[in-house]
C-alpha cells in the first residue's frame, strides 16, 4: 500500500501563484511516476503534469510555461509550482503515483485550487 498526502491548495487571485506538495509513504518501488491530475466540476479528470523516477517530465499543453513539476527523490515527494494562474485552473488537484512494473497506481485525497478575484 502507498499513502499520498497533499498540501498547498487554496484561493488565489488570477495571475497569482501556488505550490502543491505531495508526500508518498509505504511500499514505494524505485521505478515510478508521480504527478498531478485535476478535475473541475462537470469535467473529467485530466493530467496536469507528471515526472518519472528517471527525470522525464510531461505537461498538459494548457499549463506549459506556467507550471513546473519537481521531485525530491529521497523524500518521495513531488511538487508543482503553479504560476500565472487563471480562473480555468480552478479544480480539485489530485496527486498520483504510478508503478509501471506492477501497473498499480494510487491517488491522494485531492486539494482544492480556486483562482478567482
C-alpha positions in Angstrom: 0.0 0.0 0.0 1.0 3.6 -0.7 -0.3 6.7 1.0 -0.2 10.1 -0.6 -0.6 13.3 1.5 -1.2 16.5 -0.4 -0.9 20.1 0.7 -0.8 23.6 -0.7 -4.1 24.3 -2.3 -6.2 27.4 -1.6 -7.7 30.5 -3.0 -5.6 32.8 -5.2 -6.2 35.8 -7.5 -5.7 35.5 -11.2 -2.0 35.9 -12.0 -1.0 34.6 -8.6 1.0 31.5 -7.7 0.6 28.4 -5.5 2.8 25.4 -4.8 1.4 22.0 -4.3 3.2 19.2 -2.4 2.6 15.5 -2.2 4.5 13.1 0.0 4.3 9.4 -0.6 4.9 6.7 2.0 4.6 3.0 2.2 5.7 0.3 -0.3 7.3 2.5 -2.9 9.1 0.8 -5.7 12.0 2.9 -7.0 10.8 2.9 -10.6 7.7 5.1 -10.6 6.0 8.1 -12.0 4.5 10.8 -9.8 2.3 13.6 -10.9 -0.8 15.7 -10.7 -4.2 15.5 -12.2 -7.1 17.8 -11.8 -10.9 17.7 -12.1 -13.2 20.7 -12.4 -16.9 20.4 -11.8 -18.6 18.7 -14.8 -15.3 17.7 -16.3 -13.3 14.5 -16.4 -10.1 14.2 -14.5 -7.2 15.3 -16.6 -3.4 15.1 -16.5 -1.7 18.3 -15.4 1.9 17.1 -15.2 4.0 14.1 -14.2 7.6 13.2 -13.7 9.2 9.8 -13.8 11.8 8.5 -11.4 14.2 8.8 -14.4 13.6 12.5 -14.6 11.3 12.7 -17.6 8.5 15.2 -17.3 5.3 15.7 -19.2 2.9 18.6 -19.1 -0.6 19.3 -20.4 -0.5 21.9 -23.1 -2.7 24.2 -21.1 -0.1 24.6 -18.3 3.2 24.5 -20.2 5.3 27.6 -19.4 3.3 28.3 -16.2 3.6 25.1 -14.1 6.7 23.3 -13.1 6.8 19.8 -11.6 9.8 18.7 -9.5 10.6 15.8 -7.3 12.6 15.1 -4.1 13.5 11.5 -4.7 15.0 11.0 -1.3 11.8 12.1 0.4 9.4 10.6 -2.2 7.8 13.9 -2.6 6.5 15.7 -5.7 5.9 19.4 -6.0 4.1 21.5 -8.5 4.8 25.2 -8.7 1.9 27.0 -10.4 2.4 30.5 -11.7 0.3 32.9 -13.7 -2.8 31.1 -12.5 -6.0 31.5 -14.5 -9.7 31.0 -13.4 -9.8 28.0 -15.7 -7.1 26.3 -13.5 -9.8 26.1 -10.8 -10.2 22.4 -9.9 -9.5 19.8 -7.3 -5.9 18.7 -7.8 -5.0 15.0 -7.2 -1.6 13.6 -6.6 -0.9 10.3 -8.3 1.8 7.7 -8.2 2.1 5.0 -10.8 4.3 1.9 -10.9 4.9 0.8 -14.4 6.2 -2.7 -13.4 3.1 -3.7 -11.5 0.7 -1.3 -13.2 -0.6 -0.2 -9.8 -1.4 3.4 -9.0 -2.6 5.3 -6.0 -4.3 8.6 -5.5 -4.3 11.4 -3.0 -7.4 12.8 -1.4 -7.3 15.9 -3.5 -6.7 19.5 -2.7 -8.9 22.4 -3.9 -7.3 25.2 -6.0 -9.6 28.2 -6.7 -8.5 31.0 -8.9 -10.8 34.0 -8.5 -10.8 37.7 -7.9 
